[in-house]
Every structure is written in C-alpha cells, then in structure tokens.
C-alpha cells in the first residue's frame, strides 16, 4: 500500500492536517487489512518526514 502526501505542495493543504488524515485512515482501516505486508509513505520533502515521525511516536 502506498500513501501519497496529499495536496500539501501546490494546493498548500496543511501538512499537519494531511498527516492526521493519513494516520486516522490507516488506523481505522488497519483491522481489515489482513494481507498487508508493507506500508510506504511517499513524501516529497525531507522536512515533511518530521511530521510523520512525530505522529508515529504518538501511536
């Protein structure tokens, strides 16, 4: 499964909101993903990685 970073570039969607949306979706759907082996986050900037690391630390 690949989760692209949504509209945080050209459309200026809030990075914090994007990260929350991504993780809320993953956590909601995780139980039904019985055959998932890998989850890949597709980020375009190194600075965005910090948002994901911080959110992962909260889980």
C-alpha positions in Angstrom: 0.0 0.0 0.0 1.3 3.4 -0.9 0.1 6.6 0.8 1.0 9.7 -1.1 1.3 13.1 0.6 -1.9 14.8 -0.5 -2.0 18.3 -1.9 0.5 19.8 0.5 2.6 21.3 -2.3 0.9 23.3 -5.0 -2.5 23.4 -3.2 -1.0 24.3 0.2 -3.1 21.8 2.2 -1.9 21.9 5.8 0.8 19.3 6.4 -0.4 18.7 10.0 -4.0 18.0 8.7 -2.6 15.8 5.9 -0.6 13.7 8.4 -3.7 13.4 10.7 -5.9 12.3 7.8 -3.3 9.7 6.7 -2.9 8.2 10.1 -6.6 8.3 11.0 -7.3 6.5 7.8 -4.6 3.9 8.4 -5.7 3.3 12.0 -9.3 3.0 11.0 -8.7 0.6 8.2 -5.8 -1.4 9.7 -8.0 -4.2 11.1 -9.4 -5.0 7.7 -6.0 -5.2 6.0 -5.3 -8.8 6.8 -2.8 -9.3 3.9 -0.9 -6.0 4.1 2.8 -6.6 4.2 4.2 -3.2 3.7 3.0 0.4 4.1 5.0 3.1 2.2 4.7 6.8 2.8 5.5 8.9 -0.3 6.9 12.2 0.8 8.3 15.0 -1.4 10.4 16.9 1.1 12.8 15.8 3.9 11.2 18.3 6.2 7.8 16.5 5.8 9.4 13.4 7.3 9.4 15.1 10.7 5.6 15.4 10.7 5.3 11.6 10.1 8.0 10.7 12.7 6.3 12.8 15.3 2.9 11.3 14.6 4.3 7.7 14.6 5.9 8.5 18.0 2.4 9.2 19.4 1.0 5.8 18.4 
